[in-house]
Amino acid sequence: MKHKPIPWAILLTGVLYYGLLVYWQSDELQMASGSDPYNAAVFGLLFSVVYLAYCMICFQRDLPSSFKEMPFVGRFGKLTGWLAFASIAVYYVRPAAWGGYDEGVGFFLVGIILLGFGAAAILTCFMWEGDDSSRLYALRRFVDVYPTITKPERHVRFNEKMWTTTFVLIIYFAMTNVMLFGLSGQALDLFSGFRSIMAGASGTIMHLGIGPIVTGSIIMQLFAGAKIIRLDLSNSDDKAMYQGVQKLLVLIMIPIESIPQTYGFLDPSEWLIDAYGLGWANFVIVAQLFAGSYLVFLLDELVSKWGIGSGISLFIAAGVAQSTFVGTLSPLATTSGMPYSLQNPPSGTLPMIFYMFRESSNYEMIQANGFEVMLLTHVNPVAALISSIIVFLVVAFAESSKLELPLTHGKVRGHRGKYPIRLVYASNIPVILMAALLANINMFTLLFWSHPTLSRTPILGQNGWAS
């Protein structure tokens, strides 16, 4: 099938992207000509045109052979050019104490560098001409150089898989205890209900967990199922392209999910804002979230290729096991810094039970509602432990159950067989996908409602129709 450029899609993408940039800087463009905000807005719009053109050239063309043979620079020529554009943007919006315009950090680094890269990829697909099955082949040059975990070319022994899986688990647990540098103590965790399924840890570099990976997978599966991207996953080349573009989408989804978290819920500390300005303080938080999420993505690939099972399932199981172990056996007081009492027993379920029965009589337990505390109102009550055990047993039984379908052969009379099908055939994938979808909807809904700029967005924002 011969693909041709789609003029209306190219025009629509360009109008939407630059319309977004102009709307973003609408207040600055209305200021007096020659002022710093006005100059920054005009420079940013001109800079975005050059940057978008460079990204599209990198997607569509290879570097000359003579340039590729140059030492150091030749192999990473396109990356060097991209870093040059990013360096110009960073220099322009450096902190005000260093003579820069730090109020434009979000516009330059997010609106131009990040969204411009995504817009260039979309425009490249719409402008592509070729005979391959899908327009995603326009991104082949980027997919081929994307850093990834090498697939083993030999059989990986079981002990190697065990060591790899153990190594990944150690790194995962270490990351869940690395707190975000510069995070305010007043930061809110509005997504604690999704934390166990997303395998994240609030306030750490694992705050996003597997959210970007699952979100990228959801988008690709929806596009493939709706035939928006025409890739035959039974074909090895199409499958490789599908997986490569999915990795690219994950790379884009990490900042898309981390930026709303920072600008909406993860507030930087006051001393960081005073030292570098609000824009750069938010950027420090976003950079840490990006590093943690990208490392999780690489660890997922490492487990899938060199370890046992899936990295996503491993991280979820590890997070649930950790919370269950701590919630059951932790000897620390419920309210830290306060002595043990009937109102402040140990936070673990079993230590709490032993403490309550050892330190109080039945009369004292009744007077202080001790039985109600143990069963229901404690941070880790007995009811939660019992229900967890019941759920575990039910899930284990359902996972091990199979339905056997009888089979008969038309050519071989009297020969019968059975084809086993797992009762829970889809496993935990639907739960993970639905949790990721709901988390993203909640995140962007709250952001459009509370953010001072996005709340003015028509239809979506709280003040979308206000003057």
HULIN-V646224 format. One record per backbone hydrogen bond with DSSP energy under -1.0 kcal/mol. NH is the residue of the N-H (numbers start at 0). CO is the residue of the C=O. Records with the same first field share a line. If there is no record, write none. Layout:
BEGIN
NH: CO / CO
END
This chain:
BEGIN
2: 129
5: 125
9: 5
10: 6
11: 7
12: 8
13: 9
14: 10
15: 11
16: 12
17: 13
18: 14
19: 15
20: 16
21: 17
22: 18
23: 19
24: 20
25: 22
28: 24
30: 27
34: 31
38: 34
39: 35
40: 36
41: 37
42: 38
43: 39
44: 40
45: 41
46: 42
47: 43
48: 44
49: 45
50: 46
51: 47
52: 48
53: 49
54: 50
55: 51
56: 52
57: 53
58: 54
59: 55
60: 56
67: 63
68: 64
69: 66
72: 70
76: 73
79: 75
80: 76
81: 77
82: 78
83: 79
84: 80
85: 81
86: 82
87: 83
88: 84
89: 85
90: 86
91: 87
92: 88
93: 90
97: 94
98: 95
99: 94
100: 91
103: 100
104: 101
107: 103
108: 104
109: 105
110: 105
111: 106
112: 107
114: 109
117: 113
118: 114
119: 115
120: 116
121: 117
122: 118
123: 119
124: 120
125: 121
126: 122
136: 133
137: 134
138: 135
139: 136
142: 138
143: 139
160: 156
161: 157
162: 158
163: 159
164: 160
165: 161
166: 162
167: 163
168: 164
169: 165
170: 166
171: 167
172: 168
173: 169
174: 170
175: 171
176: 173
177: 174
179: 202
182: 179
183: 266
186: 183
187: 264
193: 190
197: 193
199: 194
200: 205
203: 200
204: 177
206: 203
209: 197
210: 207
213: 209
214: 210
215: 211
216: 212
217: 213
218: 214
219: 215
220: 216
221: 217
222: 218
223: 219
224: 220
225: 221
227: 222
228: 222
230: 228
234: 231
238: 234
239: 235
240: 236
241: 237
242: 238
243: 239
244: 240
245: 241
246: 242
247: 243
248: 244
249: 245
250: 246
251: 247
252: 248
253: 249
255: 251
256: 252
257: 253
258: 254
260: 256
261: 257
262: 258
263: 259
264: 260
265: 260
266: 264
268: 181
272: 268
273: 269
274: 270
275: 271
276: 272
280: 276
281: 277
282: 278
283: 279
284: 280
285: 281
286: 282
287: 283
288: 284
289: 285
290: 286
291: 287
292: 288
293: 289
294: 290
295: 291
296: 292
297: 293
298: 294
299: 295
300: 296
301: 297
302: 298
303: 299
304: 300
305: 301
306: 302
313: 309
314: 310
315: 311
316: 312
317: 313
318: 314
319: 315
320: 316
321: 317
322: 318
323: 319
324: 320
325: 321
326: 322
327: 323
328: 324
329: 325
333: 344
337: 334
346: 331
347: 329
348: 326
349: 327
351: 347
352: 348
353: 349
354: 350
355: 351
356: 352
357: 353
358: 354
364: 360
365: 361
366: 362
367: 363
368: 365
369: 364
372: 368
373: 369
374: 370
375: 371
376: 371
377: 372
381: 373
382: 374
384: 380
385: 381
386: 382
387: 383
388: 384
389: 385
390: 386
391: 387
392: 388
393: 389
394: 390
395: 391
396: 392
397: 393
398: 394
399: 395
402: 420
404: 418
406: 416
408: 414
414: 411
416: 406
418: 404
420: 402
422: 400
424: 422
428: 425
431: 427
432: 428
433: 429
434: 430
435: 431
436: 432
437: 433
438: 434
439: 435
440: 436
441: 437
442: 438
443: 439
444: 440
445: 441
446: 442
447: 443
448: 444
449: 445
450: 446
454: 450
455: 452
456: 453
459: 457
460: 456
461: 447
462: 454
463: 460
465: 462
END
